[in-house]
Amino acid sequence: MGFTNRFIRVPRPQTFLYLMSLRTGTELITLSLLLNKVSGFYGLLALLTGLHLSPLQLSMYIYSLIALVITVLLASHIRSQSPFHCLALACFYILDSVINAAYTAAFAVTWFLVISQHHSDANGKKAPGPGGSTIDDTSGFTSPQYNVSHVDVSVAPDQGVSPGDQAVTVGQPGFSTTAPGPSLGHGVLQAESMSSIVTICALWAVRFYFVLVVMSYARLVLRQHVAASSRPNTALHTGSKSSIVAENPFESQLPEGQGWKGKLGRLMIRLGKTYWLESKEGDEEWMRNAQSYRRREEGISSPVPGVVERERRRRSGTGPPPPMPPLQAGQYLRVQDPNDKR
């Protein structure tokens, strides 16, 4: 179990692209999410032009509108560092990634089936897959009578007309027409499919990194809130049932745990309690941020480094000797010459 916790755990980025803070990265990622969900509004406007949409496409556009509203409500709390809203944004971004992955997989299968159909003997028939007819109509494919890879033109003199020529075209069948019908494997093996697969994988690698950034920022906000609200405590896990897990800020007896927000917050924490509240790895970076956040809340200026160091050495007994007490009346200080042997 210790090996698993040490080597197999969710990455926790400290910055965004090693250039910006997690808060700035979360704001940029949320902005890209808003731009992505606006497409659902324009997708529904396409219905006014008479465009036919499959049930799967219509459900995707309706979900995009719902996700747009939720994102707008949560995005305004990124700067205020509200623990509930930042945690809800992270959980919603994870859920949205899973839903988008399902839609991407469904439409990718349909796209490969459409490609396979246009390279098979079933060209010209109804496109298979969810939303296949719409994709087939808008993809720019044609349905010729003869499916050939290239055409050879031979020129010969025309009989009866001396100055004229007669052109004869001979079509050469392509190698991709061997499939009797559309299939997923046949569509994936087409030359134009590999670039699509590489592009989808690259975009989802970026999306996975975005998920890690949003989760790390929500985790940072949660731990800062726990450190700031536990003013008398010296450790985040003080008051917790576990020595390696910080106190849940959404417990029913705490202010953040009241009402429906508290119930929803406890549910979100329960889905990944070890990630959100685990403190045994000793994140010094977020602890320093938590201390500065608490000092800002209390209106306390940052201590002078020299004073802190002298106080630490005084308490540990490694500092310089204490100064001599002042001389009273009638007392004098005798200074002995080191060369004096008396």
Secondary structure as GFF3:
##gff-version 3
##sequence-region A 1 342
A	DSSP	alpha_helix	2	7	.	.	.	ID=ss1
A	DSSP	alpha_helix	22	45	.	.	.	ID=ss2
A	DSSP	three_ten_helix	46	49	.	.	.	ID=ss3
A	DSSP	alpha_helix	55	75	.	.	.	ID=ss4
A	DSSP	alpha_helix	83	118	.	.	.	ID=ss5
A	DSSP	alpha_helix	132	138	.	.	.	ID=ss6
A	DSSP	beta_strand	148	157	.	.	.	ID=ss7
A	DSSP	beta_strand	165	173	.	.	.	ID=ss8
A	DSSP	three_ten_helix	175	177	.	.	.	ID=ss9
A	DSSP	alpha_helix	184	188	.	.	.	ID=ss10
A	DSSP	alpha_helix	191	229	.	.	.	ID=ss11
A	DSSP	three_ten_helix	255	257	.	.	.	ID=ss12
A	DSSP	alpha_helix	259	271	.	.	.	ID=ss13
A	DSSP	alpha_helix	273	277	.	.	.	ID=ss14
A	DSSP	alpha_helix	284	298	.	.	.	ID=ss15
A	DSSP	alpha_helix	305	316	.	.	.	ID=ss16
###
